[in-house]
Amino acid sequence: MGQTANNKLGVINGLRGFAIIFVIYHHVFGGFTYPGWYSFYFSQFNLEIYPFTYLSNGWIGVNLFFILSGLVLYIPYKNETRKMRSFQDITGFYRHRAMRLLPLYYISLLIMVFLNGRMAIDSLTPERLLYMATFTFGFTKDLWFPKYNPVLWSLAVEFWFCMLFPFFIILAKRFGIYRVLLFALGLSLAARFIGVYVPFFETQNSAYQGYLKDSLLGRLDDFVLGMFIGHIYISGKEGSVRLLRAFGIPLGLALLFIGCQLWDYKFLGQLPNYLVPFLNNIIQAGFLAIIISVMSFEKCTLKAFFTNYPIQILGMMCYSVYIWHRIAQFMILKTGYTAMNLTLYFLFLTVFSALTYRFIEFGHKSASELFSKAA
């Protein structure tokens, strides 16, 4: 290992592509398949095993997005192609992230305001709009999971992690990434325990998500784990990841299967609450194994699976796709899941996402740059 990030950009794009597929599947079809397609199961060791558990837990794509975000943000600083040593470096980072995230976000807010009355989802008052515009909605109990566009809860978590990121770079240099990771794991686990056990933090969507459990504090360890993966990869720690390079994919898939299975038990009311905060850690371990394994691939069939052109392009456009897919669902699929509606949904999502990716996310780049395969 110990290679540059550019050599692996295609793999990261591919992983993002799979992540957005998981999320779209969960939001569009998950209502028909969770938990675990539980009418299809077999018994083993006095447990019900749901072989299709992946189909009911496509939301784990968000976990993957968070981890990849920490990875991608950290690599240039670990490579020292970017610096975080001065106030100007910090403000430069904020400016870069603002240009990357905010234009599309604010345009989606304007469209959301326009559609709000027509979709009659929830009352969008000026006060609520201010919360949405300042990303402070993530700190309010009634708005952290906004009904106008529910996927924005994770964008708020992403935004506030970006605000903290320069300080985590400084902490990693001062104390080492291993200690920072242990700190984040402990802090997030404590936040998830409080979120699970304190009634104030219960939400109507608490079967999977919670106001504190899935806040910045509760999900901080996802991002820092991504930083840790970047550290391992760039540092060339071959000895520490040799087994993951060889067996990471089957091991990761097994861990994800266990994590999804346990979430199905949680959904069915069969899992004790004290185990719930640890489920994120099982999912994290699964993605850790898979990401390290995939990033170690040279030319082989498996690498092509993760770096083929369509999956890379989907991964490159994932921010636009993520922003629009729920709004498009409200607009087009609210009248039913007919073949015509589904065709219109995916056609609209593809075209509209490609346009906003080209002209809003990266209006300063040419189409050939944006739609060429990275690796």
Number of C-alpha atoms within 10 A of each C-alpha: 15 15 14 13 18 12 13 19 18 26 27 27 27 27 25 28 24 21 24 28 20 22 21 20 18 22 16 15 15 20 11 11 17 21 24 24 18 18 10 12 15 12 9 8 6 7 9 14 20 23 15 19 26 25 21 26 27 22 22 23 22 20 19 25 23 24 26 27 22 25 24 18 20 25 23 16 16 20 17 10 8 13 17 18 11 9 10 11 14 17 13 14 19 16 11 11 15 13 13 15 16 15 14 19 19 13 13 17 17 13 11 17 15 11 16 17 12 10 14 10 14 11 12 18 10 9 9 16 16 13 17 21 14 10 18 15 21 27 16 12 16 13 18 25 23 19 16 22 19 15 20 22 21 20 20 22 23 21 18 17 21 20 15 11 21 23 13 19 21 13 14 20 13 11 10 13 21 14 13 22 22 14 15 21 21 14 16 26 24 16 21 25 19 17 24 23 12 10 9 12 15 18 17 9 10 15 14 16 16 21 27 26 26 24 24 24 20 27 27 27 27 29 29 30 28 28 29 24 24 26 22 19 23 18 14 14 13 15 7 10 19 14 13 21 19 16 14 22 20 15 20 24 18 14 21 25 21 19 25 28 24 20 24 26 18 19 16 13 11 11 14 9 13 11 12 19 20 15 19 25 18 19 23 24 19 24 26 22 24 23 24 23 22 21 21 20 18 12 7 8 10 11 17 16 12 23 25 17 19 14 23 27 22 25 24 24 25 23 21 24 24 20 20 20 25 21 21 18 20 16 14 19 18 11 10 10 15 10 9 11 16 16 13 15 19 15 12 16 22 17 12 17 23 22 15 20 22 20 15 20 21 15 13 9 11 11 13 8 11 17 18 12 18 21 16
